[in-house]
Amino acid sequence: MRSAIFKSRDLWAGLLLIAIGASALAIARNYPFGNALRMGPGFFPVILGALLVLFGIALLVTGLRAMQPIEGRWSLRALIVLPLALVAFDALMEHGGFVPAMIVLIVGSALAGGEFKIFEVLVFSLGLTALCVAVFIWVLGLPYPLLAGFF
C-alpha cells in the first residue's frame, strides 16, 4: 500500500503544485500587496501562489482517493533536447533575432517527441512564428528585433 501511494501520478502533481505555489508565496512575502484597484507588485504572485497551493491540495486529495499509477516512461531524449532548445532560444534571441529563435525553439521542441516529421514541423514552426511575430512584436509592441542586424 505504501509503495502504491508514491506511484500515484496525482499525488506527485499535487505536491509539485503545492511546492511551486508555496515558493511563489515565500518569494512575494515582502512585496507590497495593494488591493484589487491598486495592485502592488506582490498582488499577482500571492494570488497565483495561493491558487496553485489550493489546486495542489485538491489534486493531492484526488490522487490519494483514486490512486492512479504513473504510466509510461521518462524520455531521455526529451530531458536533453528541451533544455538545449531553451538555451538555443535564449542565445538566438540575443544574437540572431526573434524569428530564428522561435524557429529553433519550435523545431527543437518537436525533436524531443517521438513522431518528428520535418515537413509538418517546418510548416507549423513558420505559422506559429508568424503568429508570435504578429502578437508579440506588432500588437504588443515588444522591442525584439526580427532578425539581428536587419529589422
PyRosetta script that sets phi, psi and omega in degrees:
from pyrosetta import init, pose_from_sequence

init()
pose = pose_from_sequence("MRSAIFKSRDLWAGLLLIAIGASALAIARNYPFGNALRMGPGFFPVILGALLVLFGIALLVTGLRAMQPIEGRWSLRALIVLPLALVAFDALMEHGGFVPAMIVLIVGSALAGGEFKIFEVLVFSLGLTALCVAVFIWVLGLPYPLLAGFF")
pose.set_psi(1, -41.6)
pose.set_omega(1, -177.3)
pose.set_phi(2, -64.6)
pose.set_psi(2, -42.4)
pose.set_omega(2, 179.7)
pose.set_phi(3, -69.2)
pose.set_psi(3, -27.8)
pose.set_omega(3, 177.2)
pose.set_phi(4, -67.4)
pose.set_psi(4, -33.2)
pose.set_omega(4, 178.2)
pose.set_phi(5, -63.3)
pose.set_psi(5, -42.1)
pose.set_omega(5, -177.3)
pose.set_phi(6, -76.9)
pose.set_psi(6, -8.1)
pose.set_omega(6, 176.2)
pose.set_phi(7, -101.1)
pose.set_psi(7, 7.0)
pose.set_omega(7, 179.9)
pose.set_phi(8, -78.3)
pose.set_psi(8, 124.3)
pose.set_omega(8, -176.3)
pose.set_phi(9, -69.6)
pose.set_psi(9, -37.3)
pose.set_omega(9, -179.7)
pose.set_phi(10, -71.6)
pose.set_psi(10, -29.0)
pose.set_omega(10, 175.9)
pose.set_phi(11, -62.1)
pose.set_psi(11, -47.5)
pose.set_omega(11, -178.6)
pose.set_phi(12, -69.0)
pose.set_psi(12, -38.2)
pose.set_omega(12, 177.6)
pose.set_phi(13, -64.8)
pose.set_psi(13, -41.3)
pose.set_omega(13, 177.8)
pose.set_phi(14, -63.8)
pose.set_psi(14, -42.6)
pose.set_omega(14, 178.3)
pose.set_phi(15, -63.9)
pose.set_psi(15, -37.9)
pose.set_omega(15, 178.6)
pose.set_phi(16, -65.6)
pose.set_psi(16, -43.8)
pose.set_omega(16, 178.4)
pose.set_phi(17, -64.0)
pose.set_psi(17, -40.4)
pose.set_omega(17, 178.2)
pose.set_phi(18, -63.5)
pose.set_psi(18, -42.4)
pose.set_omega(18, -180.0)
pose.set_phi(19, -64.6)
pose.set_psi(19, -42.6)
pose.set_omega(19, 179.8)
pose.set_phi(20, -67.5)
pose.set_psi(20, -43.6)
pose.set_omega(20, 178.7)
pose.set_phi(21, -63.9)
pose.set_psi(21, -42.2)
pose.set_omega(21, 178.3)
pose.set_phi(22, -65.9)
pose.set_psi(22, -35.7)
pose.set_omega(22, 176.9)
pose.set_phi(23, -64.8)
pose.set_psi(23, -42.5)
pose.set_omega(23, 177.9)
pose.set_phi(24, -63.1)
pose.set_psi(24, -40.9)
pose.set_omega(24, 178.0)
pose.set_phi(25, -65.0)
pose.set_psi(25, -40.3)
pose.set_omega(25, -179.5)
pose.set_phi(26, -67.9)
pose.set_psi(26, -40.7)
pose.set_omega(26, -179.8)
pose.set_phi(27, -66.9)
pose.set_psi(27, -37.9)
pose.set_omega(27, -174.7)
pose.set_phi(28, -91.6)
pose.set_psi(28, 8.0)
pose.set_omega(28, -174.2)
pose.set_phi(29, -64.6)
pose.set_psi(29, -27.6)
pose.set_omega(29, -178.9)
pose.set_phi(30, -100.3)
pose.set_psi(30, 1.4)
pose.set_omega(30, 178.7)
pose.set_phi(31, -80.4)
pose.set_psi(31, 144.0)
pose.set_omega(31, 174.9)
pose.set_phi(32, -64.1)
pose.set_psi(32, 131.1)
pose.set_omega(32, -174.8)
pose.set_phi(33, -81.6)
pose.set_psi(33, -46.1)
pose.set_omega(33, -176.2)
pose.set_phi(34, 77.3)
pose.set_psi(34, -154.5)
pose.set_omega(34, 175.5)
pose.set_phi(35, -139.6)
pose.set_psi(35, -175.8)
pose.set_omega(35, -174.8)
pose.set_phi(36, -65.4)
pose.set_psi(36, -28.4)
pose.set_omega(36, -179.9)
pose.set_phi(37, -87.1)
pose.set_psi(37, -32.9)
pose.set_omega(37, 178.6)
pose.set_phi(38, -127.9)
pose.set_psi(38, 81.1)
pose.set_omega(38, -175.0)
pose.set_phi(39, -70.6)
pose.set_psi(39, 134.5)
pose.set_omega(39, 174.4)
pose.set_phi(40, -90.6)
pose.set_psi(40, 177.7)
pose.set_omega(40, -179.1)
pose.set_phi(41, -66.9)
pose.set_psi(41, -16.0)
pose.set_omega(41, 179.5)
pose.set_phi(42, -93.7)
pose.set_psi(42, -7.1)
pose.set_omega(42, -174.9)
pose.set_phi(43, -61.7)
pose.set_psi(43, -56.7)
pose.set_omega(43, -176.3)
pose.set_phi(44, -63.7)
pose.set_psi(44, -48.7)
pose.set_omega(44, -179.1)
pose.set_phi(45, -63.9)
pose.set_psi(45, -34.4)
pose.set_omega(45, 179.9)
pose.set_phi(46, -70.1)
pose.set_psi(46, -46.0)
pose.set_omega(46, 179.5)
pose.set_phi(47, -63.5)
pose.set_psi(47, -46.7)
pose.set_omega(47, -180.0)
pose.set_phi(48, -64.6)
pose.set_psi(48, -42.7)
pose.set_omega(48, 178.1)
pose.set_phi(49, -62.1)
pose.set_psi(49, -42.3)
pose.set_omega(49, 178.7)
pose.set_phi(50, -64.7)
pose.set_psi(50, -41.0)
pose.set_omega(50, 177.6)
pose.set_phi(51, -64.3)
pose.set_psi(51, -40.2)
pose.set_omega(51, 177.7)
pose.set_phi(52, -62.9)
pose.set_psi(52, -41.0)
pose.set_omega(52, 178.1)
pose.set_phi(53, -63.9)
pose.set_psi(53, -44.4)
pose.set_omega(53, 179.9)
pose.set_phi(54, -63.2)
pose.set_psi(54, -45.9)
pose.set_omega(54, 177.8)
pose.set_phi(55, -64.8)
pose.set_psi(55, -36.1)
pose.set_omega(55, 177.0)
pose.set_phi(56, -63.5)
pose.set_psi(56, -41.6)
pose.set_omega(56, 177.8)
pose.set_phi(57, -64.2)
pose.set_psi(57, -43.6)
pose.set_omega(57, 178.7)
pose.set_phi(58, -61.6)
pose.set_psi(58, -42.1)
pose.set_omega(58, 179.3)
pose.set_phi(59, -68.1)
pose.set_psi(59, -37.8)
pose.set_omega(59, 177.8)
pose.set_phi(60, -62.5)
pose.set_psi(60, -45.4)
pose.set_omega(60, 178.6)
pose.set_phi(61, -63.8)
pose.set_psi(61, -43.2)
pose.set_omega(61, 177.0)
pose.set_phi(62, -60.6)
pose.set_psi(62, -40.9)
pose.set_omega(62, 179.6)
pose.set_phi(63, -66.0)
pose.set_psi(63, -36.5)
pose.set_omega(63, 178.8)
pose.set_phi(64, -71.8)
pose.set_psi(64, -28.6)
pose.set_omega(64, 177.6)
pose.set_phi(65, -78.2)
pose.set_psi(65, -47.7)
pose.set_omega(65, -172.3)
pose.set_phi(66, -80.6)
pose.set_psi(66, -36.4)
pose.set_omega(66, -179.6)
pose.set_phi(67, 54.6)
pose.set_psi(67, 46.5)
pose.set_omega(67, 176.4)
pose.set_phi(68, -79.6)
pose.set_psi(68, 125.9)
pose.set_omega(68, -177.1)
pose.set_phi(69, -73.2)
pose.set_psi(69, 159.2)
pose.set_omega(69, 175.7)
pose.set_phi(70, -71.9)
pose.set_psi(70, 129.5)
pose.set_omega(70, -179.9)
pose.set_phi(71, -108.5)
pose.set_psi(71, 152.9)
pose.set_omega(71, 177.2)
pose.set_phi(72, 85.3)
pose.set_psi(72, -175.7)
pose.set_omega(72, -178.0)
pose.set_phi(73, -129.5)
pose.set_psi(73, 163.5)
pose.set_omega(73, 175.3)
pose.set_phi(74, -73.6)
pose.set_psi(74, 137.6)
pose.set_omega(74, 176.7)
pose.set_phi(75, -93.4)
pose.set_psi(75, 112.1)
pose.set_omega(75, 179.5)
pose.set_phi(76, -64.0)
pose.set_psi(76, -36.4)
pose.set_omega(76, 179.1)
pose.set_phi(77, -61.7)
pose.set_psi(77, -44.4)
pose.set_omega(77, -179.8)
pose.set_phi(78, -65.5)
pose.set_psi(78, -37.6)
pose.set_omega(78, 179.7)
pose.set_phi(79, -66.6)
pose.set_psi(79, -23.5)
pose.set_omega(79, 179.3)
pose.set_phi(80, -95.3)
pose.set_psi(80, -45.8)
pose.set_omega(80, -171.7)
pose.set_phi(81, -73.2)
pose.set_psi(81, -40.4)
pose.set_omega(81, -176.9)
pose.set_phi(82, -63.0)
pose.set_psi(82, -47.5)
pose.set_omega(82, 175.6)
pose.set_phi(83, -62.1)
pose.set_psi(83, -36.6)
pose.set_omega(83, 177.9)
pose.set_phi(84, -64.9)
pose.set_psi(84, -37.8)
pose.set_omega(84, 177.4)
pose.set_phi(85, -64.4)
pose.set_psi(85, -38.3)
pose.set_omega(85, 177.7)
pose.set_phi(86, -67.3)
pose.set_psi(86, -40.0)
pose.set_omega(86, 177.9)
pose.set_phi(87, -66.3)
pose.set_psi(87, -41.0)
pose.set_omega(87, 177.6)
pose.set_phi(88, -64.4)
pose.set_psi(88, -38.3)
pose.set_omega(88, 176.3)
pose.set_phi(89, -60.4)
pose.set_psi(89, -45.5)
pose.set_omega(89, 179.9)
pose.set_phi(90, -62.5)
pose.set_psi(90, -45.2)
pose.set_omega(90, -178.9)
pose.set_phi(91, -65.4)
pose.set_psi(91, -40.6)
pose.set_omega(91, -179.4)
pose.set_phi(92, -73.5)
pose.set_psi(92, -31.0)
pose.set_omega(92, 175.2)
pose.set_phi(93, -61.4)
pose.set_psi(93, -36.2)
pose.set_omega(93, -178.2)
pose.set_phi(94, -76.1)
pose.set_psi(94, -39.6)
pose.set_omega(94, -170.0)
pose.set_phi(95, -117.0)
pose.set_psi(95, -16.5)
pose.set_omega(95, -175.7)
pose.set_phi(96, -116.5)
pose.set_psi(96, -24.5)
pose.set_omega(96, -179.0)
pose.set_phi(97, 110.8)
pose.set_psi(97, 172.9)
pose.set_omega(97, -174.4)
pose.set_phi(98, -67.4)
pose.set_psi(98, -45.0)
pose.set_omega(98, -175.2)
pose.set_phi(99, -63.7)
pose.set_psi(99, -52.0)
pose.set_omega(99, 178.7)
pose.set_phi(100, -64.7)
pose.set_psi(100, -33.2)
pose.set_omega(100, 179.7)
pose.set_phi(101, -65.0)
pose.set_psi(101, -42.6)
pose.set_omega(101, 179.7)
pose.set_phi(102, -66.6)
pose.set_psi(102, -42.2)
pose.set_omega(102, -179.4)
pose.set_phi(103, -64.0)
pose.set_psi(103, -43.5)
pose.set_omega(103, 178.8)
pose.set_phi(104, -64.9)
pose.set_psi(104, -39.7)
pose.set_omega(104, 179.2)
pose.set_phi(105, -63.3)
pose.set_psi(105, -44.8)
pose.set_omega(105, -177.8)
pose.set_phi(106, -70.0)
pose.set_psi(106, -45.2)
pose.set_omega(106, 178.6)
pose.set_phi(107, -65.3)
pose.set_psi(107, -41.7)
pose.set_omega(107, 177.9)
pose.set_phi(108, -63.6)
pose.set_psi(108, -39.2)
pose.set_omega(108, 177.5)
pose.set_phi(109, -66.4)
pose.set_psi(109, -37.5)
pose.set_omega(109, 178.1)
pose.set_phi(110, -68.0)
pose.set_psi(110, -32.5)
pose.set_omega(110, 178.1)
pose.set_phi(111, -64.2)
pose.set_psi(111, -22.9)
pose.set_omega(111, -179.4)
pose.set_phi(112, -71.7)
pose.set_psi(112, -22.6)
pose.set_omega(112, -179.7)
pose.set_phi(113, -83.9)
pose.set_psi(113, 171.1)
pose.set_omega(113, -177.8)
pose.set_phi(114, -89.6)
pose.set_psi(114, -13.6)
pose.set_omega(114, -175.4)
pose.set_phi(115, -115.1)
pose.set_psi(115, 61.4)
pose.set_omega(115, -177.8)
pose.set_phi(116, -83.1)
pose.set_psi(116, 120.1)
pose.set_omega(116, 175.2)
pose.set_phi(117, -124.7)
pose.set_psi(117, 114.6)
pose.set_omega(117, -168.3)
pose.set_phi(118, -58.5)
pose.set_psi(118, -43.0)
pose.set_omega(118, -178.0)
pose.set_phi(119, -64.2)
pose.set_psi(119, -47.0)
pose.set_omega(119, 179.7)
pose.set_phi(120, -61.8)
pose.set_psi(120, -42.0)
pose.set_omega(120, -178.3)
pose.set_phi(121, -66.6)
pose.set_psi(121, -41.5)
pose.set_omega(121, 179.0)
pose.set_phi(122, -66.0)
pose.set_psi(122, -42.3)
pose.set_omega(122, 177.9)
pose.set_phi(123, -63.9)
pose.set_psi(123, -45.1)
pose.set_omega(123, 179.8)
pose.set_phi(124, -64.3)
pose.set_psi(124, -42.3)
pose.set_omega(124, -178.1)
pose.set_phi(125, -67.2)
pose.set_psi(125, -37.1)
pose.set_omega(125, 177.2)
pose.set_phi(126, -66.7)
pose.set_psi(126, -43.6)
pose.set_omega(126, 178.4)
pose.set_phi(127, -64.7)
pose.set_psi(127, -45.2)
pose.set_omega(127, -179.7)
pose.set_phi(128, -68.0)
pose.set_psi(128, -36.5)
pose.set_omega(128, 176.7)
pose.set_phi(129, -64.6)
pose.set_psi(129, -42.3)
pose.set_omega(129, 177.2)
pose.set_phi(130, -61.9)
pose.set_psi(130, -41.6)
pose.set_omega(130, 178.0)
pose.set_phi(131, -64.2)
pose.set_psi(131, -42.5)
pose.set_omega(131, 179.0)
pose.set_phi(132, -66.1)
pose.set_psi(132, -37.9)
pose.set_omega(132, 176.0)
pose.set_phi(133, -62.8)
pose.set_psi(133, -44.3)
pose.set_omega(133, 179.8)
pose.set_phi(134, -62.0)
pose.set_psi(134, -45.0)
pose.set_omega(134, -175.9)
pose.set_phi(135, -75.5)
pose.set_psi(135, -53.6)
pose.set_omega(135, -171.1)
pose.set_phi(136, -79.8)
pose.set_psi(136, -38.0)
pose.set_omega(136, -175.6)
pose.set_phi(137, -87.9)
pose.set_psi(137, -51.7)
pose.set_omega(137, -173.0)
pose.set_phi(138, -84.5)
pose.set_psi(138, -46.4)
pose.set_omega(138, -176.4)
pose.set_phi(139, -77.9)
pose.set_psi(139, -52.3)
pose.set_omega(139, -178.6)
pose.set_phi(140, -81.4)
pose.set_psi(140, -20.0)
pose.set_omega(140, 176.4)
pose.set_phi(141, 73.1)
pose.set_psi(141, 30.3)
pose.set_omega(141, 178.1)
pose.set_phi(142, -68.7)
pose.set_psi(142, 141.2)
pose.set_omega(142, -171.7)
pose.set_phi(143, -85.8)
pose.set_psi(143, 51.1)
pose.set_omega(143, 177.4)
pose.set_phi(144, -95.6)
pose.set_psi(144, 134.6)
pose.set_omega(144, 174.6)
pose.set_phi(145, -73.2)
pose.set_psi(145, 139.4)
pose.set_omega(145, 178.7)
pose.set_phi(146, -66.8)
pose.set_psi(146, -49.1)
pose.set_omega(146, 173.7)
pose.set_phi(147, -131.8)
pose.set_psi(147, 127.0)
pose.set_omega(147, -176.7)
pose.set_phi(148, -59.9)
pose.set_psi(148, 127.9)
pose.set_omega(148, 178.3)
pose.set_phi(149, 90.5)
pose.set_psi(149, -13.2)
pose.set_omega(149, -177.4)
pose.set_phi(150, -110.9)
pose.set_psi(150, -55.0)
pose.set_omega(150, -174.9)
pose.set_phi(151, -122.2)
pose.dump_pdb("model.pdb")
